[in-house]
């Protein structure tokens, strides 16, 4: 069952209008990707109805139509949010190893051209560098294969970070370094895991200091979130992404795992609200599609209610630690990211009002 949208544009309450820019100076909301036609009437005006494009997608054996507004709509996006996470950079480097600009370079350039000067972007680092294994076809059979370019410093810098800086300048707020879930018996040992990351980021920091482009790591294997890992994050000035995602523990448990520490040297903490816990991507997508309204089967669950409370608590902890909090919303976690933003923003405001 889907809930009706309240797009009451005449309301004096900014949150009623899906305007999340003024909840608190140090609490910012954004979304993981944009351009969803289902957000017309919430984030985007009706004028984009005439410029919707569509594409077919097959996921989990089911076929879907994905409808998008053009990149130019990003101007209206930033009338509601202060930051945008772009996920397409995860799937391919911006500049190929031979030096040619790829399709993602020009896609990011389009955003750079269209977005306002006060826009801020988080970019996902390419999986060609962040993933230990990639799903590839060998002899016509797809399978998970070791990634020869895992933690390839040159590819990361020349293929991603340097061109991203070139295109976005000071509008590049940071990088999300996401690593896929790994079974314990297929994972490196704790020392090898932390040591590899430490060497890689030391080399990156020598070229682009972490204070220049803050980086936040989303390690999706709970058994790798150890004390030595968080100690290293703190020493390196890198952030831990508090991610509400399928196989990770709840955010409140992640807070305990890290020892109640916020580690990013830029004094920002990032929360990404991605999928319901214990629900696979394809199943969450099927429930949420076409992302035009909140879905009761998702939001009216204990895990969703706890996600709201956990995220609120994290933002308050950030303020207590003199950190800023960035909350990234995803349709799959609620059915509709703007509607989820309303619930969390109101809850945060309630907590802030109690402290005044």
C-alpha positions as CSV (number, residue, x, y, z in Angstrom):
1,X,0.0,0.0,0.0
2,X,1.3,3.4,-0.9
3,X,0.7,6.6,1.0
4,X,-0.5,9.8,-0.6
5,X,2.0,12.6,-1.2
6,X,1.5,15.9,0.5
7,X,3.0,18.4,-1.9
8,X,1.3,21.4,-0.3
9,X,3.4,24.0,-1.9
10,X,1.6,26.8,-0.2
11,X,2.6,25.6,3.3
12,X,4.7,28.0,5.4
13,X,6.6,25.0,6.8
14,X,9.6,24.3,4.6
15,X,9.6,20.6,5.5
16,X,6.0,20.4,4.2
17,X,7.3,21.7,0.9
18,X,10.2,19.1,1.0
19,X,12.7,21.9,1.7
20,X,15.3,20.4,3.9
21,X,17.9,23.1,3.7
22,X,17.2,24.9,6.9
23,X,16.6,22.1,9.5
24,X,19.9,23.1,11.2
25,X,23.1,24.8,9.9
26,X,25.1,21.6,10.6
27,X,22.6,19.0,9.5
28,X,22.2,18.6,5.8
29,X,19.9,16.3,3.8
30,X,20.5,14.9,0.3
31,X,19.7,11.9,-1.8
32,X,21.5,9.0,-3.4
33,X,20.9,9.9,-7.1
34,X,18.2,12.3,-8.4
35,X,16.2,12.7,-11.6
36,X,13.3,10.5,-10.5
37,X,10.1,11.4,-12.4
38,X,8.2,10.1,-9.3
39,X,9.4,13.2,-7.5
40,X,7.5,15.6,-9.7
41,X,5.2,17.5,-7.4
42,X,7.6,17.1,-4.5
43,X,11.1,18.1,-5.7
44,X,10.5,18.9,-9.3
45,X,7.8,21.2,-10.9
46,X,5.2,20.0,-13.3
47,X,7.1,21.5,-16.2
48,X,9.3,18.5,-16.4
49,X,6.4,16.3,-17.3
50,X,7.0,17.2,-20.9
51,X,10.7,16.1,-20.8
52,X,10.5,12.7,-19.1
53,X,12.7,9.9,-20.7
54,X,12.3,6.3,-19.9
55,X,14.4,3.1,-20.1
56,X,13.7,-0.5,-19.5
57,X,15.4,-2.5,-16.7
58,X,15.3,-6.2,-15.7
59,X,16.0,-6.9,-12.0
60,X,15.4,-10.1,-10.1
61,X,13.6,-11.6,-13.1
62,X,11.1,-8.7,-13.3
63,X,10.9,-5.9,-15.9
64,X,10.6,-2.3,-14.9
65,X,10.3,1.1,-16.6
66,X,12.6,3.8,-15.1
67,X,11.4,7.3,-15.8
68,X,13.7,10.3,-15.5
69,X,13.7,14.0,-15.7
70,X,16.7,15.7,-17.4
71,X,19.9,16.8,-15.7
72,X,18.8,20.4,-15.9
73,X,16.3,19.6,-13.1
74,X,19.3,19.7,-10.7
75,X,18.6,23.4,-10.3
76,X,15.3,22.6,-8.7
77,X,16.8,19.7,-6.7
78,X,19.1,22.2,-4.9
79,X,16.0,24.3,-3.9
80,X,15.2,21.4,-1.6
81,X,18.5,19.8,-0.6
82,X,22.0,21.0,0.2
83,X,24.0,18.0,-1.1
84,X,23.6,15.4,-3.9
85,X,25.3,12.0,-3.9
86,X,26.0,10.9,-7.5
87,X,26.2,7.1,-7.8
88,X,26.9,6.6,-11.5
89,X,30.6,7.3,-10.8
90,X,30.7,4.0,-9.0
91,X,30.2,2.0,-12.2
92,X,33.0,3.3,-14.3
93,X,36.0,5.6,-14.0
94,X,35.7,9.1,-15.4
95,X,38.9,8.8,-17.4
96,X,40.0,5.5,-19.0
97,X,43.5,4.1,-18.4
98,X,44.5,5.3,-21.9
99,X,43.7,8.9,-20.9
100,X,40.4,9.2,-22.9
101,X,37.4,10.8,-21.1
102,X,34.6,8.2,-20.7
103,X,30.9,8.6,-20.7
104,X,30.8,9.3,-16.9
105,X,33.2,12.2,-17.4
106,X,30.7,13.9,-19.7
107,X,27.8,13.0,-17.4
108,X,29.5,14.7,-14.5
109,X,30.4,17.6,-16.6
110,X,26.7,18.1,-17.4
111,X,26.0,18.2,-13.7
112,X,28.8,20.7,-13.2
113,X,27.4,22.9,-15.9
114,X,23.8,22.8,-14.7
115,X,24.2,22.9,-10.9
116,X,24.2,26.2,-9.0
117,X,27.4,27.6,-7.5
118,X,26.3,26.6,-4.0
119,X,25.7,23.0,-4.9
120,X,27.7,20.3,-3.1
121,X,28.3,16.8,-4.4
122,X,29.3,13.5,-2.9
123,X,30.7,11.1,-5.4
124,X,31.0,7.3,-5.1
125,X,34.5,6.1,-5.9
126,X,34.6,3.6,-8.8
127,X,34.2,-0.1,-7.9
128,X,37.1,-0.8,-10.3
129,X,39.3,0.4,-7.4
130,X,37.2,-0.2,-4.3
131,X,35.9,-3.7,-4.9
132,X,38.0,-6.8,-4.0
133,X,35.8,-8.8,-6.4
134,X,33.8,-7.8,-9.5
135,X,31.0,-9.6,-11.2
136,X,32.4,-10.4,-14.6
137,X,31.8,-12.8,-17.5
138,X,34.4,-15.5,-18.2
139,X,33.8,-17.9,-21.1
140,X,30.3,-16.7,-21.3
141,X,29.6,-17.4,-17.7
142,X,29.2,-14.5,-15.2
143,X,30.9,-15.0,-11.8
144,X,32.6,-13.1,-9.1
145,X,36.3,-12.6,-10.0
146,X,39.3,-11.1,-8.2
147,X,39.7,-7.5,-9.1
148,X,43.3,-6.9,-10.4
149,X,42.8,-3.1,-9.9
150,X,41.7,-3.3,-6.3
151,X,43.3,-0.3,-4.5
152,X,45.1,0.9,-7.7
153,X,46.3,4.3,-6.7
154,X,47.0,5.5,-10.2
155,X,43.6,4.5,-11.5
156,X,41.9,6.2,-8.5
157,X,43.8,9.4,-8.9
158,X,44.0,9.8,-12.7
159,X,40.8,8.0,-13.5
160,X,38.6,9.5,-10.8
161,X,39.8,11.9,-8.2
162,X,41.8,14.4,-10.3
163,X,39.1,14.7,-13.0
164,X,36.4,15.0,-10.4
165,X,38.3,17.9,-8.8
166,X,38.7,19.4,-12.3
167,X,35.0,19.3,-13.0
168,X,33.5,20.2,-9.6
169,X,36.2,22.3,-7.9
170,X,35.1,23.3,-4.4
171,X,31.6,21.8,-5.1
172,X,33.1,18.4,-4.5
173,X,32.2,17.9,-0.8
174,X,33.7,14.4,-0.5
175,X,34.0,10.8,-1.7
176,X,32.1,7.7,-0.6
177,X,34.4,4.7,-0.7
178,X,32.0,1.7,-0.8
179,X,33.3,-1.9,-0.5
180,X,31.1,-4.8,-1.2
181,X,29.9,-7.4,1.3
182,X,32.3,-10.3,1.8
183,X,31.8,-13.6,3.6
184,X,34.1,-14.1,6.5
185,X,35.8,-17.1,4.9
186,X,36.5,-15.1,1.8
187,X,37.8,-12.0,3.5
188,X,41.4,-11.0,4.3
189,X,42.6,-11.1,7.9
190,X,42.1,-8.0,10.0
191,X,45.8,-7.0,9.7
192,X,45.9,-7.5,5.9
193,X,42.6,-5.6,5.4
194,X,43.5,-2.6,7.4
195,X,47.1,-2.6,6.2
196,X,46.0,-2.6,2.5
197,X,43.7,0.4,3.1
198,X,46.3,2.2,5.1
199,X,48.9,1.9,2.4
200,X,46.5,3.0,-0.3
201,X,45.1,6.0,1.5
202,X,48.6,7.1,2.6
203,X,49.6,7.2,-1.1
204,X,46.4,9.0,-2.1
205,X,46.8,11.5,0.8
206,X,50.3,12.3,-0.5
207,X,48.8,13.4,-3.8
208,X,45.5,14.9,-2.6
209,X,45.3,15.5,1.2
210,X,42.3,14.2,2.9
211,X,41.5,17.7,4.1
212,X,41.2,18.7,0.5
213,X,38.8,16.0,-0.5
214,X,37.3,14.2,2.6
215,X,36.6,10.5,2.2
216,X,34.1,8.4,4.0
217,X,34.4,4.6,3.9
218,X,31.4,2.3,3.7
219,X,32.6,-1.2,4.5
220,X,29.7,-3.6,4.1
221,X,31.2,-6.6,5.9
222,X,30.3,-6.4,9.6
223,X,33.2,-8.6,10.7
224,X,35.7,-6.2,9.2
225,X,34.4,-3.3,11.4
226,X,36.9,-3.9,14.2
227,X,38.5,-1.7,16.8
228,X,41.8,-1.7,14.8
229,X,39.9,-0.6,11.7
230,X,38.2,2.3,13.5
231,X,41.6,3.2,15.2
232,X,43.1,3.5,11.7
233,X,40.2,5.6,10.4
234,X,40.7,8.0,13.3
235,X,44.5,8.2,12.7
236,X,44.0,8.8,9.0
237,X,41.2,11.3,9.4
238,X,38.8,9.3,7.3
239,X,35.1,8.9,8.0
240,X,32.9,5.8,8.7
241,X,29.7,5.8,6.8
242,X,26.8,4.9,9.1
243,X,24.9,2.9,6.5
244,X,21.4,1.4,6.9
245,X,21.9,-1.4,4.4
246,X,20.8,-5.0,3.9
247,X,23.5,-7.0,5.7
248,X,24.9,-4.4,8.1
249,X,23.8,-4.1,11.7
250,X,21.6,-1.1,12.7
251,X,23.2,2.3,12.9
252,X,23.0,2.2,16.7
253,X,25.1,-1.0,16.8
254,X,27.6,0.6,14.4
255,X,27.9,3.5,16.9
256,X,28.8,1.0,19.6
257,X,31.2,-0.9,17.3
258,X,33.2,2.3,16.6
259,X,33.3,3.2,20.3
260,X,31.1,6.3,19.8
261,X,33.8,7.9,17.7
262,X,33.5,10.3,14.8
263,X,36.7,10.1,12.8
264,X,36.6,12.3,9.7
265,X,39.1,15.2,9.8
266,X,36.6,17.5,8.1
267,X,34.3,17.0,11.1
268,X,31.4,15.6,8.9
269,X,29.7,12.3,9.5
270,X,27.7,10.7,6.7
271,X,24.6,8.4,7.1
272,X,23.3,6.6,4.1
273,X,19.8,5.2,4.4
274,X,19.7,2.7,1.5
275,X,17.6,-0.5,1.9
276,X,15.6,-2.2,4.7
277,X,17.6,-4.4,6.9
278,X,17.7,-8.1,5.8
279,X,16.1,-7.2,2.5
280,X,17.9,-7.8,-0.8
281,X,18.3,-4.9,-3.3
282,X,16.0,-6.5,-5.9
283,X,13.2,-7.1,-3.3
284,X,13.5,-3.5,-1.9
285,X,13.5,-2.1,-5.4
286,X,10.3,-4.1,-6.3
287,X,8.5,-2.8,-3.2
288,X,9.6,0.9,-3.8
289,X,9.2,1.2,-7.6
290,X,8.2,3.7,-9.1
291,X,9.4,5.7,-6.1
292,X,6.5,8.2,-6.2
293,X,5.2,7.8,-2.6
294,X,6.0,6.2,0.7
295,X,5.2,2.4,0.9
296,X,3.5,1.2,4.0
297,X,5.1,-2.3,3.7
298,X,8.5,-0.6,4.1
299,X,7.9,2.4,6.4
300,X,5.4,0.8,8.8
301,X,8.0,-1.7,10.0
302,X,10.0,-1.9,13.2
303,X,13.3,-1.6,11.3
304,X,12.2,1.5,9.5
305,X,11.0,3.2,12.7
306,X,14.3,2.3,14.4
307,X,16.2,3.7,11.4
308,X,14.5,7.0,11.9
309,X,15.4,7.0,15.6
310,X,18.9,5.9,15.0
311,X,19.5,8.5,12.3
312,X,18.1,11.2,14.5
313,X,20.3,10.1,17.4
314,X,23.3,10.2,15.1
315,X,22.7,13.7,14.0
316,X,22.3,14.8,17.7
317,X,25.6,13.0,18.6
318,X,27.3,14.8,15.7
319,X,26.3,18.2,17.0
320,X,27.4,17.2,20.5
321,X,30.8,16.3,19.0
322,X,31.0,19.6,17.1
323,X,30.5,17.7,13.8
324,X,28.1,18.3,10.9
325,X,25.8,15.5,9.8
326,X,25.0,14.6,6.2
327,X,21.9,12.3,5.8
328,X,21.6,10.7,2.4
329,X,18.2,9.3,1.6
330,X,17.4,6.5,-0.9
331,X,13.9,5.6,-2.3
332,X,14.4,1.9,-1.5
333,X,14.5,2.5,2.2
334,X,11.0,4.1,2.3
335,X,9.4,4.0,-1.1
336,X,10.1,7.6,-1.6
337,X,13.2,9.5,-0.4
338,X,11.5,13.0,0.0
339,X,8.8,11.5,2.2
340,X,11.4,9.7,4.3
341,X,13.2,13.1,4.6
342,X,10.1,14.7,6.0
343,X,9.8,12.1,8.8
344,X,13.4,12.3,9.8
345,X,13.7,16.1,9.5
346,X,10.6,16.5,11.8
347,X,12.0,14.0,14.3
348,X,15.3,15.9,14.3
349,X,13.5,19.2,14.9
350,X,11.6,17.7,17.8
351,X,14.9,16.7,19.4
352,X,16.5,20.0,18.8
353,X,13.5,21.8,20.3
354,X,13.8,19.7,23.5
355,X,17.4,21.0,23.9
356,X,16.5,24.7,23.4
